Amino acid sequence: MGHGIAYLFAAAGHEVGLYDADHTVLADARTRMAAAAATLGRDPAEIERVRFERDVARAVADADFVIEAVPEWLSSKQEVLEQVEGLVSKTTVLATNTSAFPIARVTARLHHRERALGTHFWNPPHLVSLVEVVQAPSTSEVTVARTMALLADAGKRPVHLRRDVPGFVGNRLQHALKREAIALVAEGVCDAETIDVVVKEGFGPRLAVLGPLEQSDLVGLDLTLSIHRTLMPDLDRTAEPHPLLVKLVGEGKTGMVAGEGFREWTAPQAEAAQRRLDDFLASRARAEAARAPARAAEESDDDSQSTSGTTGGAS
Ligand SMILES: NC(=O)c1ccc[n+]([C@@H]2O[C@H](COP(=O)([O-])OP(=O)(O)OC[C@H]3O[C@@H](n4cnc5c(N)ncnc54)[C@H](O)[C@@H]3O)[C@@H](O)[C@H]2O)c1
């Protein structure tokens, strides 16, 4: 994530210092950024705005904004932010790219917590526009505003989350779906492949243009309520990781990397799945970049009009 985040800010015109404890990762980062630039059809010279530093103090010197993207271990994140706080000014924003830890726990050891918050990028950060900006109880409004502006200016789609809940919004939604998917397979309703077909060929494609609450408004909340009265008592409510998931991991079936997870994967099948995803995200990012001026005009138009009711027939 670190090289992708560094690249997107460099492409937006910022000077960036990138540090990794593993210096081979730093060497590799330049190549990966060049691949990102090629995917987006951008000038690779933009990568020259990145300084690849072998010393963390040099990487963050004079920085207005620092984002940590070390592995998802609470103590590592706390240590890195604590170290960085000793190297930057009191007004430098300190952000964590944690996927799920509450921000207040990641930033607990800082002296000036008002300038700390979560910036949850999605992978790969240069291709997915959403960034969840997570405000912890101690985060100041100024810090949120500066972060939202910086991200929007870099072409991202920042959303402000006012409460620091584990998993934020995106991962809570994604894992709520996974909970039911795993339970359906465990109960023998269908196999894992069928779950994926139902999502990819059913409601998945429309999620990119119509979110779940927009879709509820479209079909009518009375219909949504009626479906919920039938479904809610029946949906999975396992309070722990599902036993099927625990069993598979215990057996070493950790997914594509192991050749088996919920489904079996040969190496070429796994590579093809990754390529399919990369190609899709890259073409979507290119199309969005081409459409950006028109969308900005549409949005400013929408802002100046009141909303009106819509009827329709999506399910
Ligand atoms: N991969 C994703 O899809 C994704 C998406 C959103 C958020 N995240 C979050 O982003 C963070 C990073 O994830 P990733 O997938 O890039 O992990 P990664 O393991 O690929 O990269 C982490 C890097 O941090 C370096 N590192 C470890 N300790 C360090 C230290 N003390 N100082 C400096 N560098 C150090 C490692 O050498 C490694 O290169 C995690 O918190 C993860 O949960 C990941």
The ligand as a Tripos MOL2 file, in Angstrom:
@<TRIPOS>MOLECULE
LIG
   44    48     1     0     0
SMALL
NO_CHARGES

@<TRIPOS>ATOM
      1 N1         -3.2480   -4.7360    1.2560 N.am      1 LIG1
      2 C1         -4.4630   -4.2250    1.3090 C.2       1 LIG1
      3 O1         -5.3600   -4.6120    0.5450 O.2       1 LIG1
      4 C2         -4.7790   -3.1270    2.2830 C.ar      1 LIG1
      5 C3         -5.8780   -2.2880    2.0460 C.ar      1 LIG1
      6 C4         -6.1610   -1.2460    2.9460 C.ar      1 LIG1
      7 C5         -5.3530   -1.0850    4.0590 C.ar      1 LIG1
      8 N2         -4.2900   -1.9400    4.2650 N.ar      1 LIG1
      9 C6         -3.4740   -1.7190    5.4630 C.3       1 LIG1
     10 O2         -2.2790   -1.0730    5.0710 O.3       1 LIG1
     11 C7         -1.2070   -1.4970    5.9340 C.3       1 LIG1
     12 C8         -0.1140   -2.0820    5.0800 C.3       1 LIG1
     13 O3         -0.6200   -3.1690    4.3340 O.3       1 LIG1
     14 P1          0.2240   -3.8220    3.1250 P.3       1 LIG1
     15 O4         -0.6710   -4.8450    2.5050 O.co2     1 LIG1
     16 O5          0.8350   -2.7740    2.2970 O.co2     1 LIG1
     17 O6          1.3660   -4.5650    3.9710 O.3       1 LIG1
     18 P2          2.8170   -5.0690    3.4690 P.3       1 LIG1
     19 O7          3.2200   -6.1030    4.4710 O.co2     1 LIG1
     20 O8          2.7720   -5.4100    2.0260 O.co2     1 LIG1
     21 O9          3.7320   -3.7760    3.6070 O.3       1 LIG1
     22 C9          4.1080   -3.2690    4.8470 C.3       1 LIG1
     23 C10         5.5280   -2.7090    4.7180 C.3       1 LIG1
     24 O10         5.8830   -2.1200    5.9740 O.3       1 LIG1
     25 C11         7.2730   -2.3550    6.1580 C.3       1 LIG1
     26 N3          7.5650   -2.1930    7.5880 N.ar      1 LIG1
     27 C12         7.3560   -3.0770    8.5850 C.ar      1 LIG1
     28 N4          7.7020   -2.5230    9.7740 N.ar      1 LIG1
     29 C13         8.1140   -1.2490    9.5060 C.ar      1 LIG1
     30 C14         8.5720   -0.1740   10.3070 C.ar      1 LIG1
     31 N5          8.6700   -0.2850   11.6150 N.pl3     1 LIG1
     32 N6          8.9190    0.9860    9.6910 N.ar      1 LIG1
     33 C15         8.8330    1.1080    8.3390 C.ar      1 LIG1
     34 N7          8.3930    0.1120    7.5290 N.ar      1 LIG1
     35 C16         8.0260   -1.0450    8.1140 C.ar      1 LIG1
     36 C17         7.5040   -3.7460    5.6170 C.3       1 LIG1
     37 O11         8.8580   -3.9390    5.2770 O.3       1 LIG1
     38 C18         6.5680   -3.7700    4.3970 C.3       1 LIG1
     39 O12         7.2440   -3.4350    3.2050 O.3       1 LIG1
     40 C19        -1.8270   -2.4710    6.9160 C.3       1 LIG1
     41 O13        -2.2520   -1.7890    8.0510 O.3       1 LIG1
     42 C20        -3.0390   -2.9950    6.1630 C.3       1 LIG1
     43 O14        -4.0420   -3.5000    7.0340 O.3       1 LIG1
     44 C21        -3.9790   -2.9280    3.4000 C.ar      1 LIG1
@<TRIPOS>BOND
     1     1     2 1
     2     2     3 2
     3     2     4 1
     4     4     5 ar
     5     4    44 ar
     6     5     6 ar
     7     6     7 ar
     8     7     8 ar
     9     8     9 1
    10     8    44 ar
    11     9    10 1
    12     9    42 1
    13    10    11 1
    14    11    12 1
    15    11    40 1
    16    12    13 1
    17    13    14 1
    18    14    15 2
    19    14    16 1
    20    14    17 1
    21    17    18 1
    22    18    19 2
    23    18    20 1
    24    18    21 1
    25    21    22 1
    26    22    23 1
    27    23    24 1
    28    23    38 1
    29    24    25 1
    30    25    26 1
    31    25    36 1
    32    26    27 ar
    33    26    35 ar
    34    27    28 ar
    35    28    29 ar
    36    29    30 ar
    37    29    35 ar
    38    30    31 1
    39    30    32 ar
    40    32    33 ar
    41    33    34 ar
    42    34    35 ar
    43    36    37 1
    44    36    38 1
    45    38    39 1
    46    40    41 1
    47    40    42 1
    48    42    43 1
@<TRIPOS>SUBSTRUCTURE
     1 LIG1         1 GROUP 0 **** ****
